[in-house]
Amino acid sequence: MKRLVMCACLLVVMPNLYASEAMQLLNQMSLAVHKLDYQGEVVYSQGEGFTALRIRHSVDDGVEHEAVTNLDSNGQTNSQNDVGFSVASFPKITPEMESIYSFDVGGTSEVAGRLCTEVVARPKDHLRYLHRYCIDNENHMLLNYSLVNRTHKPVEKMMFTHIKFGKFNLKDYLKDKVSKIRDKIKPFNLVKKQENKSNWSFSKLPKGFYIDSILTKEDSNGSNSMEQIILTDNVTSISLFIEPENKNGIDSSQLDYRGALNVLTVEKEEHNITIVGEVPYGTLVNVVNNLEYNPH
């Protein structure tokens, strides 16, 4: 009987141990991508096809600098333009996320000639995607990442094909700061609204999501012509672009809907609303259905 009790206890404790280890690895990863000096080549995919990128990341006196360039089929740089990608864009993992994701540690793989440990962040509902990481066993750098939908199909993938660590000269490629992928869905010159006040509110949000910030764009007469509400669960984000119906509307060419990004456009309370996020389409419907207009 004692042996049976001990086994039952192990079944309860072991999942918690794995979750704790996974959270620790993810926290170490979120620090490593910001603090390490590295350069290498990456293949990055959003849906169909892929892009080859060269990444150089350095930290000088506590300040991050990063250069990301496209590579052609011969491995040569063919563009110096901002490609909207950064390994350092992953958010910090928090204990509160365990209420909406379960975290598991998997096996060991080899990526770019280095051993890494697999970690899975599995959503507890159907409102988010599954996240799969492979974290360097030596310095906790993120070497492989994929975002997976409910049909087990990757909608976004990133993998280093070559990487080396250590100080190097970034002078020819220097940028002012590391850019974040989430910022790429803010194509307008918006200003953060004081105290996050808005005429729009939510009767309910998907579990774990909260209002991160509210941005506005004003007309020449000082009235708001565009408002953006940014929601986040600290892993992914959703943006709502809201404007009166008599405006010209959002130029969809300024928004990138490839891969994990979904978009929904509706009319509500005489406003045009475009909602964009790296979440399943049903999550966007959930958010906009609970959006309420409360004019002052």
N, C-alpha and C positions, 0 to 999 in steps of 0.2 A: 504493500500500500504506500509506503514512504517513497518508493521508487516512482510510482505513478504520480504522486504529488509533485516531486521534483521535476519530472518531465513536463508536467502541465505548466509549472512556473517558467521553465525555459522557453516554452512556446510563447508565453506572454512577454517575456523580457527581451528575447532576441530581436524582434522587429524594432523595438525602441533603440536597441544598441546599433542596429544597421542605420536607422534614421539619424541618430546622433552622429555616427561616423560620416554619413553622406553630407549632413549639414556642415560638419567641420571641413570636409574637403572642398565644398562649394565656397565657404567663407575664405579658405586659403587661396582658392582660385581667383575670387573676386579681388583679392589684394595683389596677387601675383601679376595679373594682366595690367595693373597700373604701375607696379613698382619695378618690374624687370626691364632690363635693356635687351632687346631682341630684334632680329631681322630674319625674314624668311619669305617663302612663297606659299600662297593659299589658293585653294579652289573653293569658290563660293557659288551657291546655287539658290535661286528663288524660283521654285516651280521647275519648268523645263529649261534645259541648257545649263551652262555654268560660265563663270568668269574667273580668269586667272589673275591673281593680284600679287604684288610685292609690297610687303609691310616692313616699315622701319619704325621702331618705337624706342624712345630713350627718356630717361629721367635725369634732369640736371638741376641741382639745388632744390629738389622737391617739386619741380615743374615738369609736367609731361609734355613731350613733343612727339608727333607722329606724322609720317608720310605714307600714303597709300596710293599706289599707281597701278594701272592696268598693264597686263602683259599680253603680247601677241602670241601667235602659235609657235614662234621660235624662242619664246622666253625673254623677248626684248621689251623694254618699256615703250608703250605706244601712246601713253597719255599721262599728263601730270595733273589732270583735273581731279577735283574732289569726287570720289566715287560713292560716298555715303556709307562707308563701311568702317567699323573699328572693333577689334577684338575687345578693347577696353570699354565697350558700351554696356557690358552685362551688369545688372544691378547687384547691390549687396544683398546677400541672403539673410533673412531675419527669422527668428523663431516663430513669429506670428504666421509665417507662410505654411506652417505644418497644419493649420486648420483648413487649407484649401488644396494643398499638395501633399502627397506621400513621397518620401525620399528613400531610395534604395541604392545600395552599393552593388555593382555587378562584378564582372571578371576583369582581367587585365588584357589589354590590347597593345599593339605596336603601331605607332603613328609617327611618320617622318623619322623612323629609326630610333624612336624613344618609347619606353614603356609608360603606359598611362592606365589609370583606373577608371572604369565606367561608373557613372552616377546617373540615375534617372529621377526626374521630378515628375511624378504622375498626378494629374489633376483628379480631385475627388468628385468632380461633376463633369458635365459635357460642355461647359462654357469656356474651356481653355484647351490649349494644345499640350501634348506631352513634350518635355524637354529632356534630351539625352546629351550628356557631356562625357568627354574622356580627358582626365586631368593628369598631367605629368607627375610620375611617381617621385621625381627628384625635387623639382622646384614649384610644382602645383600650377604650372602654366596650362591654359586651356588649349588642347591640341586638336580636338574634334568636337563638333556640336551639330545637333540636328533638332528640328522642330517637327513633330509628327502629329498628323491628324487622326481622327477616330477610325479611319480605314487602314491605319498603320503605314500611311504613305508620307514620306518626308516632304514638307512644304518649304523648308529652308534648311540648307546644309552648309557647313563650313569645315574644312580640314586643311591643316598644314601638310604640305608635301615636302617641305624642307624648312628647318629652323635652326638658328644658332644664337647663343646668348653671350652677353658681354658688351662692354663699351665699344662704340664705333663713332665715326664722324657723320653726324646728321646735318651738317651745315648746309649742304646743297639741297636738302629736302625739307627744311624746317617749316613747321606750321606753328601758328600761335598757340594752339591747344588741341587736345584730342576732341574730335567731334563725336556726337552721339547719334545712333541710328534714329532714335525717337524724334530728334530735332528735324529730321528730313521730312516729316509730315507736317511741318509748319512753314508753308511756302509764302506766307504773307508777312508783312512788316507789322507784327502784332506787339502790343505793349501789355505787360502784366497788370491786371486790374487790382487795385488796392483792396485788401481784405477779402479777395475772392468773392465779392458780391455780384449777384446776377439776378435777372428776372426769371431765370430758368432754374429749376430744381428737379430732384428725382424722388419719386415716392418710394422707390426701392432700387438698390443697385445689386448686381450679382455679388455673391459673398466674396469678401476680400477686397473688392474695389472701393476706392474713395476718390474724391476730387483732389487732384494734385495741384492744379492751378487753373486760372481763368485769364485768358488773354483777349484784348480788344483791338480793333482798328477803327479809328474815328474818321467821319466825313470832315470836310473843310468847315462845316458849321458847328463842329464839336460833338455831334451825335454819333452814337455807335453804329457803324455800318457792317461790322463783322465781329463775331464773338467766337472764341474757341475755348471749349471746356475740355481739359485733359484729365482722364481717369486713369488710375493705375492700381495694380495689385502687387506692385514692387517687382514683378517679373515681366509683365507686358503692359502695354498702354492702349487706350482708346481715345481718339480725338473726335469731338463733335464741332463742326463748323456751322454756325447759325447766322443767318442774315435775313432781312425782310424780303418778301417776295418780289418787290419792285426793283431789286438790285439785279445786276447782271448775272449773278451766280458764280460759283467757284469754277475756275478753269481746271477741268479734270486733268489736263495735260501736265499740270504742276504736281500732281500726286502720283505716286508709284504704287500700283495695285498688284504687283507681281508676288508670287509665292504665298507667304503666310498672310499677307495683307488682304482683308476683305473690305468692301465699301457698300454702304447703303445710303440712298438718297430719298428723302420723303418731304412732304409739305405738312406743316403743323402750325396751327395758330397764326396763319398768314405769314409764315417764315419758311424759307428753304433750309433744310437741315441735311448736311452730309456727315456721315459718321464712318470713321476709318479706324481699323485696329488689327493687330496681329492675333486675332481670336476667331473662332468659328462664326459663320454668318449668323447663326441663331443667337449668339451673344449680343450682336449689334441690334437685332430685333428686340431682344429683351430690354436693352438699355433705352432705346428710343421709345418703346411702349410705356416706359415709366418716367419719361421726361414730361415735366409740367411747366406751363407758362404762368407766372405770377407777376403781372405788371404792377409797379408801385404807383 
